[in-house]
Amino acid sequence: MLDMINRAYKEIARAGQTLGRKMNIMEVCGTHTVSIFRAGLRDALPDCLKLLSGPGCPVCITDQGYIDAVLSLSRRDDCIIATYGDMIRVPGRDGSLEQNTGRGNIKIILSAQDALKLAIENPNKKVLFVAVGFETTTPATAVIAGQALRQGIKNLFIFSNHKLVIPAMEALLSEKNHRIDAFLCPGHVSVIIGSDAYKPIVEKFKRPCVVSGFEPMQIIFAISEICRQLAEGTASIGSVYQAAVTPQGNKTAQKIISESFDIVDGYWRGLGKIGKSTLKLKEKFSSLDAEKQFGIQLALEEDLTGCRCGEVLCGLIDPCDCGLFAQNCTPDSPIGPCMVSSEGACAAWYKYARGKRRS
Amino acid sequence: MASSGKILLAHGGGGRLTEELIRSVILPVFDNQTLSGLTDSAELELDAKSICFTTDSYVIKPLFFNGGDIGKLAVCGTLNDLAVSGAKPIAISMALIIEEGLEIEILRKILISAAQTAKKQNVPIVCGDTKVVEAGGVDKLFINTSGIGVKIPQAKLGFKQIFPGDAIIVSGTIGDHGMTIMSQREGIKFESSLKSDCAAVTEICIGLVEAFGSDIKFMRDPTRGGLSATLNEIANQANCGVEIYEEKLPVNPTVRAAAEILGFDILEIANEGKVVAVVAAQKAQSCLDFCRSLQIGRDAAIIGNIAESDYLLVELETFIKGRRIVQMPYGRELPRIC
């Protein structure tokens, strides 16, 4: 095993020599970010490589206006907030959900089905499902929307902030001074969208896209494949996660997403407005749509003083280059969203590599 | 016994029902003369210069889990706090705070389990207390146990004994308890079931100190916060660095899979039947052999060492030969969402 790893490291180093410069590879999935740090990969990989943590954590890219709206609903006595665990520590303008859990109406759930269950068990309350995540969590939201409509459940409200990965990758590559040479593409998102979804990135932007699972070995081999392409000056779609990823993806999941959601422009924390990047429930689900039923007006995001999460997400700086990092902003008392989620780039950096600066 | 078969508020009221509960449920289970005397205090005759005294409360949910229950846990937890201090247990107290409505049969089952665990370790439960609170006041049953032990003369334990070069031993696989509870709580089923390691580590701790004396520098049971919390505490209190090796860590494959699926770091998961021991380097192999000679220590391993370092950090060398810092856990693990 170690032999194979060492061979991969050597191939990566050789590609770096051929190219004569540092290669910047961005991962766009929080699970990759954590896996890379947990395995000590940044330390183990040859110096010719720089790994950038892109906008892959659903918590990190959720704009503050959305958090504020959830917070304000959490203060209503008739509401139960059903949310995935990571969301509860994201700071809004007036505290986080965790600081408001004393009311007992904020429930941490593991799946969308739990939100539906909460609604059925609490017929006298309005259950607000904080629906965030990329293509992996979206189908489950679509499923409960359908179930609620069919079963006539009137007290479930879905506040959709589901996001699409590809538009964000395109937006990053359209930035003038981006530093991204290639993408390490997420395994489970790719199972849904299919590896062909990366065609625009490869064809229009000429950036290699290699799909990988979350085992450190797979990540190393995917990076090695990326480096080979960079050294050869080619850009194509690759995968070291072939068993599960097909070019077309999961058609059933794609169908339920497209039948349930409209694709609209949306705000990403740190990145601003990205065209056709966000999913909102279709008209037929109006009775379940929290934004419509509660009359939520999403306030435009205000920049947090000094917080450079946006630049971190774009790969322009490392977390330790931000003045707040590990000083005012820590996992115990986060300022920016990248510090909040355990999958956020700053939190992973803080937890696994603090103090270590690599040129 | 009251016909409903459930605990009523009156069972904690100090009157007839309380007495009935004590006489028909509690005393028969624990069956020892000190407790049966129902005196206000238990009288213990000791011949020791130094005694250790510890207390802990147990609020685990669910009450029953694969590998144990709150009763067994409450006894083992307190025995383990004594054991890692180098103290042989003499007696335990047990106080119950019961939610009105709890089925008496459930209570009895838990008490029998506690009694059996204590008996196996040859430690009597000599005093106790029973309170009942209204429904919703507590979640079914909370237990507090305290323990008294006699420190064995050979024990010279403490952070101050720890120096660079000392070896770190863990007495068996890590993360079993925490992953069992979390997967049971979340209703996640694994093909080969997970089992808590809930057990008393008295045999291993007292055995080590009796055999190796001052070469055993420090011991701790890595419960909440797992190995991460224990090792970080060692680094901070002993003013040193800690190096551990991922390939040396004993981990049950099912626990590893469960942690991966739920997104947990195995190093941060609680254990309830393990001990981390810092021992003199030259005795490390003998200490390990001793641990492995016991059933409870059969998977013991030397996982790393105390390091000379300018930073009070715990560092892990990973499978792929990368290094990373192992941090003190935040205190509340949250399930991942993608």
Boltz contact constraints between the chains, C-beta under 6 A:
constraints:
  - contact:
      token1: [A, 5]
      token2: [B, 320]
      max_distance: 6.0
  - contact:
      token1: [A, 30]
      token2: [B, 338]
      max_distance: 6.0
  - contact:
      token1: [A, 39]
      token2: [B, 318]
      max_distance: 6.0
  - contact:
      token1: [A, 39]
      token2: [B, 320]
      max_distance: 6.0
  - contact:
      token1: [A, 39]
      token2: [B, 322]
      max_distance: 6.0
  - contact:
      token1: [A, 40]
      token2: [B, 318]
      max_distance: 6.0
  - contact:
      token1: [A, 40]
      token2: [B, 322]
      max_distance: 6.0
  - contact:
      token1: [A, 40]
      token2: [B, 323]
      max_distance: 6.0
  - contact:
      token1: [A, 40]
      token2: [B, 324]
      max_distance: 6.0
  - contact:
      token1: [A, 41]
      token2: [B, 322]
      max_distance: 6.0
  - contact:
      token1: [A, 43]
      token2: [B, 322]
      max_distance: 6.0
  - contact:
      token1: [A, 43]
      token2: [B, 323]
      max_distance: 6.0
  - contact:
      token1: [A, 44]
      token2: [B, 320]
      max_distance: 6.0
  - contact:
      token1: [A, 44]
      token2: [B, 321]
      max_distance: 6.0
  - contact:
      token1: [A, 44]
      token2: [B, 322]
      max_distance: 6.0
  - contact:
      token1: [A, 58]
      token2: [B, 338]
      max_distance: 6.0
  - contact:
      token1: [A, 84]
      token2: [B, 337]
      max_distance: 6.0
  - contact:
      token1: [A, 85]
      token2: [B, 334]
      max_distance: 6.0
  - contact:
      token1: [A, 85]
      token2: [B, 335]
      max_distance: 6.0
  - contact:
      token1: [A, 86]
      token2: [B, 334]
      max_distance: 6.0
  - contact:
      token1: [A, 86]
      token2: [B, 337]
      max_distance: 6.0
  - contact:
      token1: [A, 110]
      token2: [B, 186]
      max_distance: 6.0
  - contact:
      token1: [A, 110]
      token2: [B, 335]
      max_distance: 6.0
  - contact:
      token1: [A, 133]
      token2: [B, 337]
      max_distance: 6.0
  - contact:
      token1: [A, 133]
      token2: [B, 338]
      max_distance: 6.0
  - contact:
      token1: [A, 136]
      token2: [B, 338]
      max_distance: 6.0
  - contact:
      token1: [A, 216]
      token2: [B, 320]
      max_distance: 6.0
  - contact:
      token1: [A, 331]
      token2: [B, 330]
      max_distance: 6.0
  - contact:
      token1: [A, 351]
      token2: [B, 327]
      max_distance: 6.0
  - contact:
      token1: [A, 352]
      token2: [B, 324]
      max_distance: 6.0
  - contact:
      token1: [A, 352]
      token2: [B, 325]
      max_distance: 6.0
